[in-house]
Amino acid sequence: MYTRSSSFSPALRLLSRVAAAVFGGYALASAAAVFLAAVLPSGRAEAALGGMQFSFAVYTVAVIWAFAPVSLPRAWAGLVLPAVVLAGLGLALRGAGGGA
């Protein structure tokens, strides 16, 4: 449980969590879709469709994570860092001929 006081008002902390849920969750879900489209062993269209369908579950988990009882910087880091890694891997694999 996060017990340390913050210099930001509760309204700003809530706004930051909402922004993390909406924008961070979108970034993570998009990165997961790109990564899965590159690594799923099926045709290009089927891999993209599978990646997009799984991204809805990723987005839901990201929203839950944004409002989890963790510190605000940790909530942002838990969304942005995996999004950067997945997007980088997905784009690298796509450029290397990943997917079908």
Solvent accessible surface area in square Angstrom, and as a share of the most:
residue,aa,sasa,rsa
1,M,205,0.92
2,Y,75,0.29
3,T,118,0.68
4,R,171,0.62
5,S,103,0.66
6,S,40,0.26
7,S,114,0.73
8,F,121,0.50
9,S,53,0.34
10,P,97,0.61
11,A,74,0.57
12,L,97,0.48
13,R,75,0.27
14,L,103,0.51
15,L,111,0.55
16,S,28,0.18
17,R,41,0.15
18,V,64,0.37
19,A,27,0.21
20,A,0,0.00
21,A,4,0.03
22,V,67,0.39
23,F,139,0.58
24,G,3,0.02
25,G,0,0.00
26,Y,149,0.57
27,A,45,0.35
28,L,21,0.11
29,A,8,0.07
30,S,43,0.28
31,A,4,0.03
32,A,6,0.05
33,A,15,0.12
34,V,54,0.31
35,F,47,0.20
36,L,34,0.17
37,A,33,0.26
38,A,7,0.05
39,V,59,0.34
40,L,56,0.28
41,P,133,0.84
42,S,45,0.29
43,G,31,0.30
44,R,165,0.60
45,A,76,0.59
46,E,106,0.47
47,A,0,0.00
48,A,38,0.30
49,L,104,0.52
50,G,24,0.23
51,G,0,0.00
52,M,110,0.49
53,Q,113,0.50
54,F,110,0.46
55,S,15,0.10
56,F,148,0.62
57,A,52,0.40
58,V,22,0.13
59,Y,72,0.27
60,T,76,0.44
61,V,97,0.56
62,A,1,0.01
63,V,48,0.28
64,I,118,0.60
65,W,73,0.25
66,A,0,0.00
67,F,96,0.40
68,A,22,0.17
69,P,108,0.68
70,V,23,0.13
71,S,21,0.13
72,L,30,0.15
73,P,95,0.60
74,R,148,0.54
75,A,0,0.00
76,W,77,0.27
77,A,39,0.31
78,G,28,0.27
79,L,1,0.01
80,V,64,0.37
81,L,113,0.56
82,P,53,0.34
83,A,8,0.06
84,V,94,0.54
85,V,87,0.50
86,L,42,0.21
87,A,33,0.25
88,G,40,0.39
89,L,85,0.42
90,G,0,0.00
91,L,105,0.52
92,A,63,0.49
93,L,65,0.32
94,R,152,0.55
95,G,70,0.68
96,A,86,0.67
97,G,59,0.57
98,G,24,0.24
99,G,34,0.33
100,A,84,0.65
